[in-house]
Structure formats: C-alpha cells, structure tokens
Amino acid sequence: MKNYILYPILGILMYPLLIILLSGLNSFVFNLELLPSVTIVKPDFYKHPLLLIKTILLVPIIEELAFRFHLIARSKYDYILSVILFIFTMLLGLLNFKLFSLLSLSLIFVLVSIGFLLKRYFSNQQLRKVSKFHHKHLTFMILSSSLVFGIYHCDEYFGKFSLDSIVFASMPFMLLGLIASWIAIKTGKLGPSILFHSLFNCLVALIAFLKDG
C-alpha cells in the first residue's frame, strides 16, 4: 500500500526537474523551434464536471492500460488485452471518436472479437517467445511506447511543423510516459502509475484553473 502512494509522489517530484533539464538541453544543444503548448485541459474545465472527471479519472485509466499494461503483462490474456487497448486508444485519438459513440462501441466489439480469436490460436509456446522477446528488449519497449505516447498527444502539430520540432514538443509527454513506466515496473502494478497520471492531470487542471482565475 505504501508503494501506491510513495512512487506516484516521487514521480510528481521528478517531473519538473526533468522538464527543467529538457529545457536547458534545448537552449544549449538543440535550439529547436518552440511550439505552442499542447492543451491538456480546456481553460474552463471547472464549468464542465464531466470533462473534469474524464481528465482526472477516465483518461489516466485508459492511457495507462493502453501504454503501460504491456510492461507488467504475465499471461497471454494480458498481452492480447494490452494490444487491443493500445489499438483502441490510438484509433480513438487519431480518428477523433467519442468514447461512448456508436463507432467506438463498434470498434470495441471488433477488437474484442479479434482478441478472442487470438486467444484461441495463441499457444503457450508462442507466449513464452513473446514474453522472452519483451523482457530481453524491455528498455526499447519502454522508450518506444513512451515516444508513441508523447507523439500521440501532439497530433495537432502534424503537417504544421518539422518532424524534429514535433518530436521535441512531445518530450514532456514522453517524460510523463517514462516516469509512469518506471512506476509500473518498480511496483509491478498499474494502480500506482494510474494514480501518478491522475495526480499529474489534477495539477495541470489546478494550474489551468488558477491561471484562468
């Protein structure tokens, strides 16, 4: 229980230090074009309780399941579910589907059906191969999923800025993903990384509220 609180708090404390380091790196090394800040929450979020609940509770759960669940997967059901959740979340964001729309529910049905087929034909021997590959290349899996997580939050810049600037703009979110990955691996559970993500969004929402006020 202590780890559920300790690691998320450590993550919140680490994040601003890493952002300062990243900013200094850009100033003295890369000098990339600065992009407009990505809007995580709307300035008037406090006028929309459902939006607040989505930002603080629903989004952290969905995104941690999609981008970090594979790091603690143990069974073939875990791996299959992590792939389904990742594809669903990516399509949900990139195609601008609403979470509870008919299209989203149809997509869930299709992906779950594919999941059942994979479960039927996914043998224990294949699971061992996937698990061995995953653990052997764990660092790559963490970095790649965190990078995708970062770029996923910067889709509004596609076609407007150079690729290197977009990648750099995604770095704050990539750092968020790296810290969440570290928390998930250290605790062996997804709960603490979800709590960290939720606390992060709470702080962003609070800052937006104070700034707007």
C-alpha positions in Angstrom: 0.0 0.0 0.0 2.9 2.3 0.8 4.2 1.9 -2.8 0.9 3.0 -4.2 1.5 6.5 -2.6 5.3 6.7 -2.5 6.1 6.1 -6.2 3.4 8.4 -7.6 4.6 11.2 -5.3 8.2 10.6 -6.3 7.1 10.8 -9.9 5.4 14.1 -9.4 8.5 15.5 -7.8 10.8 14.1 -10.5 8.8 15.5 -13.4 9.5 19.3 -13.1 13.2 18.6 -12.6 13.3 16.6 -15.8 11.4 19.4 -17.6 14.0 21.9 -16.5 16.8 19.7 -17.7 15.0 19.2 -21.1 14.5 23.0 -21.5 18.2 23.6 -20.8 19.1 20.9 -23.3 17.1 22.6 -26.0 18.5 26.0 -25.2 22.2 24.9 -25.3 22.2 21.9 -27.7 19.2 21.6 -30.0 17.8 25.1 -30.2 14.6 23.7 -31.9 11.6 25.8 -32.8 9.4 26.2 -29.8 5.8 25.1 -30.5 2.6 26.4 -28.8 1.9 24.5 -25.6 -0.4 21.5 -26.0 -3.7 21.9 -24.3 -4.3 19.0 -21.9 -7.4 20.5 -20.4 -9.7 23.3 -21.5 -9.3 26.5 -19.5 -12.9 26.4 -18.4 -12.8 22.8 -17.4 -14.2 23.6 -14.0 -17.5 24.6 -15.6 -17.9 21.1 -17.0 -17.8 18.4 -14.3 -17.9 15.5 -16.8 -14.8 16.9 -18.5 -13.1 17.2 -15.2 -14.0 13.6 -14.3 -12.8 12.4 -17.7 -9.4 14.3 -17.4 -8.7 13.2 -13.8 -10.1 9.7 -13.7 -11.1 8.2 -17.1 -8.1 9.4 -19.3 -5.4 8.1 -16.9 -7.0 4.7 -16.6 -7.4 4.3 -20.4 -4.0 5.7 -21.3 -2.1 3.7 -18.7 -3.9 0.5 -19.8 -3.0 1.3 -23.4 0.6 2.4 -23.0 1.9 0.7 -19.8 -0.1 -2.5 -19.3 2.2 -4.5 -21.6 5.1 -3.8 -19.2 3.5 -5.9 -16.4 1.8 -8.4 -18.7 2.2 -12.0 -17.4 -0.2 -14.2 -19.3 -1.3 -14.4 -22.9 -4.6 -12.8 -21.9 -2.6 -9.8 -20.6 -0.6 -9.5 -23.8 -3.7 -9.8 -26.0 -5.6 -7.3 -23.9 -2.7 -4.8 -24.0 -2.6 -4.9 -27.8 -6.4 -4.4 -28.1 -6.3 -1.5 -25.6 -3.4 0.1 -27.4 -5.0 -0.1 -30.9 -8.3 1.1 -29.5 -6.8 4.1 -27.8 -4.7 5.1 -30.8 -7.7 4.9 -33.2 -9.9 6.7 -30.6 -7.5 9.6 -30.6 -6.3 9.7 -34.2 -9.8 9.4 -35.7 -11.4 11.7 -33.1 -14.0 9.2 -32.0 -16.0 10.0 -28.9 -15.5 7.4 -26.2 -19.1 6.3 -25.9 -20.2 6.8 -29.5 -21.6 4.1 -31.7 -18.3 4.0 -33.7 -16.3 3.5 -30.6 -18.5 0.7 -29.3 -18.4 -1.0 -32.8 -14.6 -0.7 -32.7 -14.5 -2.3 -29.2 -16.7 -5.2 -30.5 -14.3 -5.8 -33.5 -11.2 -5.7 -31.4 -12.6 -7.9 -28.7 -13.7 -10.4 -31.4 -10.1 -10.4 -32.7 -8.9 -10.8 -29.2 -11.0 -14.0 -28.7 -9.6 -15.4 -32.0 -6.0 -14.6 -30.9 -6.6 -16.2 -27.5 -7.9 -19.4 -29.3 -4.8 -19.7 -31.5 -2.2 -18.2 -29.2 -0.3 -21.2 -27.7 1.7 -21.2 -24.5 4.9 -21.8 -26.6 4.2 -18.6 -28.5 3.5 -16.8 -25.2 7.0 -17.8 -24.0 8.6 -16.4 -27.1 6.7 -13.1 -26.9 7.5 -12.8 -23.1 11.2 -13.6 -23.7 11.4 -11.1 -26.5 9.6 -8.5 -24.4 11.8 -8.9 -21.4 15.0 -9.0 -23.5 14.1 -5.7 -25.2 12.4 -4.1 -22.2 14.3 -0.8 -22.5 13.3 -0.5 -26.1 9.7 -1.3 -25.3 9.7 1.4 -22.6 11.3 4.1 -24.9 9.2 3.3 -27.9 5.8 3.2 -26.0 6.7 6.4 -24.2 7.7 8.1 -27.5 4.4 7.0 -29.1 2.6 8.3 -26.0 4.3 11.6 -26.5 3.6 12.0 -30.2 0.0 10.8 -29.6 -0.5 14.0 -27.6 0.9 16.2 -30.3 -1.2 15.2 -33.3 -2.4 18.8 -33.7 1.1 19.7 -35.0 1.2 17.2 -37.8 1.7 18.9 -41.1 2.3 22.3 -39.5 5.9 21.9 -38.1 9.0 20.0 -38.8 9.3 16.4 -37.5 12.2 17.2 -35.2 10.2 20.0 -33.6 7.1 17.8 -33.2 9.3 15.1 -31.5 10.8 17.7 -29.2 7.3 19.0 -28.4 6.3 15.5 -27.4 9.2 15.2 -25.0 7.2 16.5 -21.9 4.7 13.7 -22.5 7.4 11.2 -23.2 8.9 12.1 -19.8 5.5 11.5 -18.3 5.4 8.1 -20.0 8.9 7.2 -18.9 8.1 8.0 -15.2 4.8 6.1 -15.4 6.6 3.1 -16.9 9.2 3.3 -14.1 6.5 3.3 -11.5 4.6 0.4 -13.1 7.8 -1.7 -13.3 9.0 -0.9 -9.8 5.7 -1.7 -8.2 4.7 -4.5 -10.6 1.2 -3.0 -10.7 -0.7 -0.5 -12.9 -2.5 1.2 -10.0 0.4 3.4 -8.9 1.1 4.6 -12.4 -2.6 5.4 -12.9 -2.5 7.4 -9.6 0.6 9.2 -10.8 -1.1 10.1 -14.1 -4.2 11.2 -12.3 -2.3 13.4 -9.9 -0.4 14.9 -12.8 -3.6 15.8 -14.6 -5.0 17.2 -11.3 -2.1 19.5 -11.1 -2.4 20.6 -14.7 -6.1 21.2 -14.2 -5.4 23.2 -11.0 -2.8 25.3 -12.7 -5.3 26.0 -15.6 -7.9 27.0 -13.0 -5.6 29.4 -11.1 -4.3 30.8 -14.4 -7.8 31.4 -15.7 -8.9 32.8 -12.4 
